[in-house]
Amino acid sequence: MKLDFLGTADSGGIPIHNCKCLICEEYRKNNKINLATSAYITCENGEIILIDAGIENISSIFDNKKIKAILLTHFHPDHTLGLLRLRYSADKIDCYHPKDEKGFADLFKHTKAINYIQNSAFNPIKINELTFTPIPLQHSKNTTGYLIEDKNKTIAYLTDCAGISDESMDFLLSKNIDECYIDAGLAPNLNNGNHLNYEEAIKLLDKINAKKSHLIHASHHTLSYLKSNNIKLKYDFYNV
């Protein structure tokens, strides 16, 4: 099992339009773009499972590919924008999500090809050879990360997140986790209460103690702060 990313940035992506910070200028110079955090897994039979769908043209990216299911962490636009087009698919697609009465835009009103299924905390969802267990996270919208398991590997996907409850942490500590990806979108001087800063995220990664740990959901502000202050972190920011 391999977790691939279409993007690992915050909702603004990198570079930000007309921003002249160190990171945005560096990305332009190197012709790099990092889009909002979205991930996917290619199953053994070639089918695709999306974990979030924040990339606007995600339907084009996976055209001629069978999308078996979507696992949404929450309904903020940078995690659901791609559904506005993907719902016109010729295929029916199951989309698992945490409880949210409003969702995003008119996705619930005009479901079209998407079959929305409310997940339940810590209740496993079996899709092909994989098991996805929703893990409640603290965020400004009702949010669940996912523990992703197959016979060979266990991955914890924990975005967006401002904290982890004792119950969710106890669940994570009960597992032998191979890879952990966690929201660390903010620098310590930019904490807004909806996301972890990298210092907070590092403490959580130390506690979870996965074999491999990565920070995700970085903003250009955070990466510029690290670069300008020559700060080296214990865990790397996973950037695509």
Residue, then its C-alpha position, 0 to 999 in steps of 0.5 A: m500500500k502506498l499513499d500518494f499525494l496530489g498536494t500537501a499544502d494548506s488551502g492557499g497552496i504554494p505559490i500564493h497569487n502575487c506573494k513575494c515571500l521567500i517560499c513563493e518566489e522559490y517555487r516560481k523560480n523552480n516551476k513548482i506548485n503545491l496544491a491543497t492537501s489531497a491524497y489517494i491510494t491505488c488498489e491492487n486491482g487498479e481502482i483509486i481511493l481518494i482521501d479528500a478531493g480538494i483539487e478542482n480538476i481531480s476528475s480530469i486527473f483520474d479520467n479513465k480510472k475507476i474511483k472506488a470510493i472517497l474518504l473525506t476528512h471534512f467539508h471545507p472547500d480545500h478538501t471537497l472542491g473537486l467533488l463539484r465536477l466529480r459528481y458528474s461522473a458516469d460512475k456512481i461513487d461512494c463518499y464517506h464523511p463525518k457528520d455535517e448537516k450543511g456539507f459544502a455548497d450544494l453537494f448534498k442538494h445535487t448529489k448526482a453520481i456521489n453517494y454520501i455515507q456518514n462515517s462513525a467514529f472508530n467504526p472500520i470501513k472496508i474497501n477492497e483490501l483496505t480498512f479505513t477507521p475514522i478518527p475524530l480530530q479537533h478542528s473548526k468543522n467536524t473532522t475525522g482523520y483515518l487509520i488506513e490498514d492492509k495486511n502489510k502496512t498501517i498509515a495514520y492520516l491526520t489533517d486538518c487538526a488543532g488537537i487530538s482528544d485522549e480517546s483518539m490518541d488512545f486509539l492511535l497508541s493501540k496501533n503499530i503505525d508505519e507512517c503518520y502524516i499530521d497537520a502542521g500548517l502554522a508557525p508558532n507565531l501564527n496559531n489561529g486555533n484551527h490547526l497545529n503549529y509545527e511544534e505542537a505537531i512534533k510533540l504529537l508525532d513523538k507520542i504516536n511514535a510511528k516508524k516514519s512521520h511527516l508534517i503536512h498542510a504547510s502554508h507559505h508563511t510557515l515554510s518562509y518562517l522556517k527558511s528565514n530563521n534557518i530552523k531544522l525540524k525533527y520531522d520533515f514537511y512532506n511536499v510534492 
